[in-house]
Amino acid sequence: MPKFLEDKLKREYGASSKIPYKIMNRIGAIRGNKETAKGRAMAKKHRRDTRGRR
């Protein structure tokens, strides 16, 4: 699953909350506990856009 998105949502809603997973399911980044093609594309774009920004 898109780790950057999971981390961002957990910071916003709390580490033990179920809401980040519900949001990722709703937007189509994951389906159940599996990452979708859309989620892989999101992670790839995030890596490309943030390369060298550390």
C-alpha positions in Angstrom: 0.0 0.0 0.0 1.2 3.5 -0.6 3.4 4.0 2.5 3.5 7.8 2.1 -0.2 8.0 2.1 -0.6 5.6 5.1 1.9 7.7 7.1 0.2 11.0 6.3 -3.2 9.7 7.2 -2.0 8.0 10.4 -0.4 11.3 11.5 -3.7 13.1 10.9 -6.1 10.5 12.4 -3.9 8.7 14.9 -1.8 5.5 14.7 -4.4 3.1 16.0 -7.3 4.5 14.0 -9.1 2.5 11.3 -9.9 5.7 9.4 -6.7 5.8 7.2 -7.5 2.4 5.8 -11.1 3.3 5.2 -10.0 6.4 3.3 -7.5 4.5 1.2 -10.1 1.9 0.4 -12.6 4.6 -0.6 -10.2 6.4 -2.9 -9.1 3.1 -4.5 -5.5 2.9 -3.3 -6.1 -0.4 -1.6 -8.8 -3.0 -1.8 -9.1 -4.9 1.5 -5.5 -5.6 2.4 -4.1 -5.5 -1.1 -2.6 -2.6 -3.0 -4.4 -1.8 -6.3 -2.8 -0.6 -9.6 -4.0 2.9 -8.7 -2.2 2.7 -5.4 1.0 1.5 -7.1 0.7 4.4 -9.5 0.3 6.9 -6.6 3.4 5.6 -4.9 5.4 5.7 -8.1 4.3 9.3 -8.8 5.1 10.3 -5.2 8.6 8.8 -5.5 9.2 10.6 -8.8 7.9 13.9 -7.5 9.8 13.8 -4.2 13.2 12.5 -5.5 16.0 14.6 -4.1 13.8 16.6 -1.6 15.1 15.4 1.7 
